[in-house]
Amino acid sequence: MRAPLALTQASVGLLGEDSRVRLVSSGLARFALPGYGAYAAMKGAVEVLSRYDARELGERGIRVNVIAPGAIETDFGGGAVRDNPQVNAFVSARTALGRPGPLRTSCRCGKAP
């Protein structure tokens, strides 16, 4: 949590009107899975920070948003979403597409958007 806070505070003086701040969160901030408490708490704090920043910076025309990608089948958490059928089913039941994101569609592999 220190990095998003410090980076936002350091950059506020450099941001002009119509600037944007984007912070990254996680679905784990909205539901609970054993073993992810510290990570989820930090992401929840990022979401609260973004609401306060949006309120405080909005007067200057600076928008603050949180990007919270869904679960992706990576090595995160020991590959639980990818390799554990129960975790995969839990995630699938809570996503619009009914499945976690495969890594190949979520990574630009170093290519610019």
C-alpha positions in Angstrom: 0.0 0.0 0.0 2.9 2.3 0.6 3.9 2.4 -3.1 0.5 3.5 -4.5 0.2 6.1 -1.8 3.7 7.4 -2.2 3.6 7.5 -6.0 0.2 9.2 -6.0 1.4 11.8 -3.5 4.6 12.4 -5.4 2.9 12.9 -8.7 0.0 15.1 -7.7 1.9 18.3 -8.2 2.9 17.2 -11.7 -0.7 16.3 -12.8 -2.6 18.8 -14.8 -6.3 19.2 -15.4 -7.9 16.2 -17.2 -5.1 13.9 -15.9 -5.8 10.4 -14.8 -4.6 8.2 -11.9 -5.1 4.5 -12.3 -4.5 2.1 -9.4 -4.7 -1.7 -9.6 -6.8 -3.8 -7.3 -8.1 -7.4 -7.3 -11.3 -9.3 -7.0 -9.8 -10.6 -3.8 -10.8 -7.3 -2.2 -14.5 -8.3 -2.7 -14.6 -11.9 -1.6 -12.6 -14.0 0.8 -10.3 -17.0 0.1 -8.1 -18.6 2.8 -4.5 -17.5 2.7 -5.0 -14.2 0.8 -5.9 -11.9 3.7 -2.9 -9.6 3.7 -3.0 -9.3 -0.1 -6.7 -8.6 -0.1 -6.5 -6.1 2.7 -3.8 -4.2 0.8 -6.0 -4.2 -2.4 -9.0 -3.0 -0.4 -6.9 -0.2 1.0 -6.0 0.8 -2.6 -9.7 1.0 -3.5 -10.4 3.2 -0.4 -7.4 5.4 -1.4 -8.8 5.8 -4.9 -12.2 7.0 -3.6 -10.5 9.6 -1.4 -8.2 10.7 -4.1 -11.1 10.9 -6.6 -12.9 13.2 -4.2 -9.9 15.3 -3.4 -8.4 15.6 -6.9 -11.7 15.8 -8.8 -12.0 19.5 -8.2 -8.8 19.8 -10.4 -10.3 17.7 -13.1 -8.1 14.7 -12.2 -9.9 11.4 -12.5 -8.9 8.5 -10.2 -10.0 5.0 -11.1 -9.2 1.4 -10.0 -8.6 -1.3 -12.5 -9.5 -4.7 -11.0 -8.8 -7.5 -13.5 -10.5 -10.8 -12.8 -8.7 -13.9 -11.9 -6.1 -15.0 -14.4 -4.7 -18.5 -14.7 -1.1 -17.6 -13.6 1.4 -18.8 -11.0 0.0 -16.3 -8.5 -0.9 -18.1 -5.2 0.9 -21.2 -6.4 -1.3 -21.4 -9.5 -4.4 -22.0 -7.5 -6.8 -20.5 -10.1 -5.2 -22.6 -12.8 -4.5 -25.8 -11.0 -7.1 -26.2 -8.2 -10.5 -27.2 -9.5 -12.3 -25.9 -6.4 -10.7 -22.5 -6.7 -11.3 -22.4 -10.4 -15.0 -23.3 -9.9 -15.3 -20.6 -7.2 -13.9 -18.0 -9.5 -15.9 -19.2 -12.5 -19.2 -18.8 -10.5 -18.4 -15.2 -9.8 -17.2 -13.9 -13.2 -19.3 -12.6 -16.1 -17.7 -15.0 -18.6 -18.1 -17.9 -16.2 -14.4 -18.7 -16.3 -11.1 -17.2 -15.2 -9.0 -15.5 -17.8 -6.4 -17.6 -19.6 -2.9 -16.0 -19.5 -2.6 -15.9 -23.3 -5.5 -13.4 -23.5 -4.4 -11.2 -20.6 -0.8 -10.6 -21.5 0.5 -8.4 -24.3 3.9 -10.0 -23.8 5.8 -6.7 -23.8 3.9 -5.2 -26.8 2.6 -1.7 -26.4 -1.2 -1.4 -26.5 
